[in-house]
Amino acid sequence: MRLTHLTLTNFRNFARAELDLPPGISVFWGENAQGKTNLLEAIYLLATTRSPRAASDAELVRWDAVEDGLGVMRVAGRALRGRAELHVEVTVMAREAESSPLGEAAAHAAKRLRVNGLPRRASEVIGHILAVLFTAQDIDLLTGSPAGRRRYLDITVAQVDHAYLRALQRYQRVMQQRNVLLRRIGEGRARPEQLLPWNEELVVQGTTITLARAAAVAELDRQARDVYAALSEGREELTVRYAPQLAEECGGSLPTTPEALRNRFREALQRRQGREIAAGVSLVGPHRDDLRFAIGGRPADSFGSRAQQRTAALALRLAEARFLRDRAGETPVLLLDDILSELDERRRAAVLHTLTDAEQAFITTAEIDRFSPDFLRQAAVFRVAGGRVQFHLTVEGQDTTPSAPSVVPAPAEL
């Protein structure tokens, strides 16, 4: 699949923009804080309905528009999946709230989603446009908290497995209700036997999640090994391992059949019931899962260099793209934010070589000279400055203009 057109209205620092997007590689070049990453964020929003960096949807709306009382943000994309054209639209309506006692104003927002003009829920939008996003913060997948790694797994699998997404949503709702009940039992306002129906639902949905994650990580590990070997020119090996919390409850190994796993899950809940009541939270299940990364057999978070960790994070994202391609039968759009920073010349060359056959990739950079002339000759290079996107750019004497581009630029909000 590929994205053919992007429309932005009051999104971040873009008041309005219309961009025709070519196949192959596109490089968005500009100084920092000009809107390059915002373009990738907009595409990722169409794919997942969520921003990877905004705490709330209101942050996506251009602040000048909110202050003027016209706080409606719209991101729309046209894509081709096979021979079919697809249109996805995300609209956020924001309004400025009254100032707090500290004199600070916030904004409230409501989000509306459409696919081919018809209103849809988020679960019905995810997966229509497939995208993989790499950012500098992806190094946290190796060095950060387990919650970030679980979120990575959930977004990856949910794009191509709606049964997984439904199980995850149901599991989260059940766990919240179960935690309330655990606290009530601890306070003497409910009885332990009231946990039984909630336990069973937790077991059913948790088993679906755990087995889907195990299968996904096995595939990601295989793909990430191949990609990392190419990026490191065969000098190093990356491994990715699933660390399900239920394996700890099962003596270190995870049952491979749904029935066996459900039985072990039930036994673990019964065994841990006293501790859960005392803590007032659920202590058993996939909400406590993790991933383990190793480079050359050593834990990547403790022993990997910064360049190794960054290369491993990029390898994981490219492995994710292969995983989505194999599951969905469509190659996802690659969104690569500043991929060459903190890499030496050899690793940069290996990364660029890996991308040369990409069906569609959008790359941001503040330093165009990090890219070889040969690579740029194969790419469409766009200049981003002050919330404006300019085509018809010549780099190193090579005209990189894509065919028939169009853009309606917008002044920046600086």
Rosetta blueprint (number, residue, H / E / L):
1 M L
2 R E
3 L E
4 T E
5 H E
6 L E
7 T E
8 L E
9 T E
10 N E
11 F E
12 R L
13 N L
14 F E
15 A E
16 R E
17 A E
18 E E
19 L E
20 D E
21 L L
22 P L
23 P L
24 G E
25 I E
26 S E
27 V E
28 F E
29 W E
30 G L
31 E L
32 N L
33 A L
34 Q L
35 G L
36 K H
37 T H
38 N H
39 L H
40 L H
41 E H
42 A H
43 I H
44 Y H
45 L H
46 L H
47 A H
48 T H
49 T L
50 R L
51 S L
52 P L
53 R L
54 A L
55 A L
56 S L
57 D H
58 A H
59 E H
60 L H
61 V E
62 R L
63 W H
64 D H
65 A H
66 V H
67 E H
68 D L
69 G L
70 L L
71 G L
72 V E
73 M E
74 R E
75 V E
76 A E
77 G E
78 R E
79 A E
80 L E
81 R E
82 G L
83 R L
84 A E
85 E E
86 L E
87 H E
88 V E
89 E E
90 V E
91 T E
92 V E
93 M E
94 A E
95 R E
96 E E
97 A L
98 E L
99 S L
100 S L
101 P L
102 L L
103 G L
104 E L
105 A L
106 A L
107 A E
108 H E
109 A E
110 A E
111 K E
112 R E
113 L E
114 R E
115 V E
116 N L
117 G L
118 L E
119 P E
120 R L
121 R L
122 A H
123 S H
124 E H
125 V H
126 I L
127 G L
128 H L
129 I L
130 L L
131 A E
132 V E
133 L E
134 F E
135 T L
136 A H
137 Q H
138 D H
139 I H
140 D H
141 L H
142 L H
143 T H
144 G L
145 S L
146 P H
147 A H
148 G H
149 R H
150 R H
151 R H
152 Y H
153 L H
154 D H
155 I H
156 T H
157 V H
158 A H
159 Q L
160 V L
161 D L
162 H H
163 A H
164 Y H
165 L H
166 R H
167 A H
168 L H
169 Q H
170 R H
171 Y H
172 Q H
173 R H
174 V H
175 M H
176 Q H
177 Q H
178 R H
179 N H
180 V H
181 L H
182 L H
183 R H
184 R H
185 I H
186 G H
187 E L
188 G L
189 R L
190 A L
191 R L
192 P H
193 E H
194 Q H
195 L H
196 L H
197 P H
198 W H
199 N H
200 E H
201 E H
202 L H
203 V H
204 V H
205 Q H
206 G H
207 T H
208 T H
209 I H
210 T H
211 L H
212 A H
213 R H
214 A H
215 A H
216 A H
217 V H
218 A H
219 E H
220 L H
221 D H
222 R H
223 Q H
224 A H
225 R H
226 D H
227 V H
228 Y H
229 A H
230 A H
231 L H
232 S L
233 E L
234 G L
235 R L
236 E L
237 E L
238 L E
239 T E
240 V E
241 R E
242 Y E
243 A E
244 P L
245 Q H
246 L H
247 A H
248 E H
249 E H
250 C L
251 G L
252 G L
253 S L
254 L L
255 P L
256 T L
257 T L
258 P H
259 E H
260 A H
261 L H
262 R H
263 N H
264 R H
265 F H
266 R H
267 E H
268 A H
269 L H
270 Q H
271 R H
272 R H
273 Q H
274 G H
275 R H
276 E H
277 I H
278 A H
279 A H
280 G L
281 V L
282 S L
283 L L
284 V L
285 G L
286 P H
287 H H
288 R H
289 D L
290 D E
291 L E
292 R E
293 F E
294 A E
295 I E
296 G L
297 G L
298 R E
299 P E
300 A H
301 D H
302 S H
303 F H
304 G L
305 S L
306 R H
307 A H
308 Q H
309 Q H
310 R H
311 T H
312 A H
313 A H
314 L H
315 A H
316 L H
317 R H
318 L H
319 A H
320 E H
321 A H
322 R H
323 F H
324 L H
325 R H
326 D H
327 R H
328 A H
329 G L
330 E L
331 T L
332 P L
333 V E
334 L E
335 L E
336 L E
337 D E
338 D L
339 I L
340 L L
341 S L
342 E L
343 L L
344 D L
345 E H
346 R H
347 R H
348 R H
349 A H
350 A H
351 V H
352 L H
353 H H
354 T H
355 L H
356 T L
357 D L
358 A L
359 E L
360 Q E
361 A E
362 F E
363 I E
364 T E
365 T E
366 A L
367 E L
368 I H
369 D H
370 R H
371 F L
372 S L
373 P H
374 D H
375 F H
376 L H
377 R H
378 Q L
379 A E
380 A E
381 V E
382 F E
383 R E
384 V E
385 A E
386 G L
387 G L
388 R E
389 V E
390 Q E
391 F L
392 H L
393 L L
394 T E
395 V E
396 E L
397 G L
398 Q E
399 D E
400 T L
401 T L
402 P L
403 S L
404 A L
405 P L
406 S L
407 V L
408 V L
409 P L
410 A L
411 P L
412 A L
413 E L
414 L L
